[in-house]
Amino acid sequence: MTGIGKIFILIGVVCIIIGIIMSFIGRLPGDIVFKKGNTTVYFPIVTSIVVSIVLSLILFLFNKFR
């Protein structure tokens, strides 16, 4: 497989991962939402952890194939 083929595969995997993450943002169990009257405060704790893990894996794979 040529270098350009690996880059296209990596771009495709990254796009799929980003799409999966975007579909779950705001709906993960563990994200904290406080609603009182007209005020809503949102703490995306679990979402932040998941995004951090995914970005770490992407960067690891990127460095491995470099």
C-alpha atoms as a printed R data frame, in Angstrom:
   type eleno elety resid chain resno       x      y      z
1  ATOM     1    CA   MET     A     1   0.000  0.000  0.000
2  ATOM     2    CA   THR     A     2   1.380  3.382 -0.924
3  ATOM     3    CA   GLY     A     3   1.824  6.313  1.436
4  ATOM     4    CA   ILE     A     4  -1.142  8.189 -0.030
5  ATOM     5    CA   GLY     A     5  -3.385  5.153  0.531
6  ATOM     6    CA   LYS     A     6  -2.508  5.066  4.219
7  ATOM     7    CA   ILE     A     7  -3.245  8.776  4.515
8  ATOM     8    CA   PHE     A     8  -6.696  8.307  2.935
9  ATOM     9    CA   ILE     A     9  -7.469  5.410  5.263
10 ATOM    10    CA   LEU     A    10  -6.389  7.460  8.275
11 ATOM    11    CA   ILE     A    11  -8.517 10.424  7.159
12 ATOM    12    CA   GLY     A    12 -11.522  8.099  6.743
13 ATOM    13    CA   VAL     A    13 -11.071  6.577 10.201
14 ATOM    14    CA   VAL     A    14 -10.727 10.044 11.747
15 ATOM    15    CA   CYS     A    15 -13.926 11.200 10.017
16 ATOM    16    CA   ILE     A    16 -15.831  8.152 11.263
17 ATOM    17    CA   ILE     A    17 -14.602  8.657 14.824
18 ATOM    18    CA   ILE     A    18 -15.500 12.352 14.771
19 ATOM    19    CA   GLY     A    19 -18.971 11.497 13.426
20 ATOM    20    CA   ILE     A    20 -19.565  8.966 16.200
21 ATOM    21    CA   ILE     A    21 -18.389 11.418 18.855
22 ATOM    22    CA   MET     A    22 -20.554 14.224 17.494
23 ATOM    23    CA   SER     A    23 -23.658 12.023 17.586
24 ATOM    24    CA   PHE     A    24 -23.194 11.360 21.315
25 ATOM    25    CA   ILE     A    25 -22.099 14.795 22.555
26 ATOM    26    CA   GLY     A    26 -24.531 16.030 25.144
27 ATOM    27    CA   ARG     A    27 -26.187 12.682 25.678
28 ATOM    28    CA   LEU     A    28 -23.581 10.632 27.486
29 ATOM    29    CA   PRO     A    29 -24.422  9.314 30.929
30 ATOM    30    CA   GLY     A    30 -22.289 11.153 33.454
31 ATOM    31    CA   ASP     A    31 -22.642 14.585 31.877
32 ATOM    32    CA   ILE     A    32 -24.082 16.906 34.503
33 ATOM    33    CA   VAL     A    33 -26.925 19.298 33.694
34 ATOM    34    CA   PHE     A    34 -28.452 21.737 36.189
35 ATOM    35    CA   LYS     A    35 -31.736 23.358 35.184
36 ATOM    36    CA   LYS     A    36 -33.365 25.964 37.372
37 ATOM    37    CA   GLY     A    37 -35.858 28.378 35.919
38 ATOM    38    CA   ASN     A    38 -34.439 29.970 32.788
39 ATOM    39    CA   THR     A    39 -30.844 28.970 33.609
40 ATOM    40    CA   THR     A    40 -29.132 25.818 32.426
41 ATOM    41    CA   VAL     A    41 -25.581 24.894 33.421
42 ATOM    42    CA   TYR     A    42 -23.934 22.008 31.573
43 ATOM    43    CA   PHE     A    43 -20.758 20.144 32.643
44 ATOM    44    CA   PRO     A    44 -19.737 17.635 29.915
45 ATOM    45    CA   ILE     A    45 -17.411 15.583 32.130
46 ATOM    46    CA   VAL     A    46 -17.755 12.181 30.436
47 ATOM    47    CA   THR     A    47 -17.843 13.750 26.978
48 ATOM    48    CA   SER     A    48 -14.531 15.485 27.723
49 ATOM    49    CA   ILE     A    49 -12.971 12.217 28.841
50 ATOM    50    CA   VAL     A    50 -14.162 10.380 25.725
51 ATOM    51    CA   VAL     A    51 -12.911 13.137 23.407
52 ATOM    52    CA   SER     A    52  -9.548 13.107 25.193
53 ATOM    53    CA   ILE     A    53  -9.180  9.325 24.807
54 ATOM    54    CA   VAL     A    54 -10.149  9.408 21.128
55 ATOM    55    CA   LEU     A    55  -7.758 12.253 20.347
56 ATOM    56    CA   SER     A    56  -4.981 10.424 22.185
57 ATOM    57    CA   LEU     A    57  -5.622  7.292 20.094
58 ATOM    58    CA   ILE     A    58  -5.672  9.293 16.866
59 ATOM    59    CA   LEU     A    59  -2.390 10.995 17.693
60 ATOM    60    CA   PHE     A    60  -0.855  7.657 18.712
61 ATOM    61    CA   LEU     A    61  -1.880  6.073 15.402
62 ATOM    62    CA   PHE     A    62  -0.683  9.104 13.476
63 ATOM    63    CA   ASN     A    63   2.751  8.921 15.111
64 ATOM    64    CA   LYS     A    64   2.938  5.134 14.631
65 ATOM    65    CA   PHE     A    65   2.390  5.323 10.861
66 ATOM    66    CA   ARG     A    66   4.701  8.304 10.403
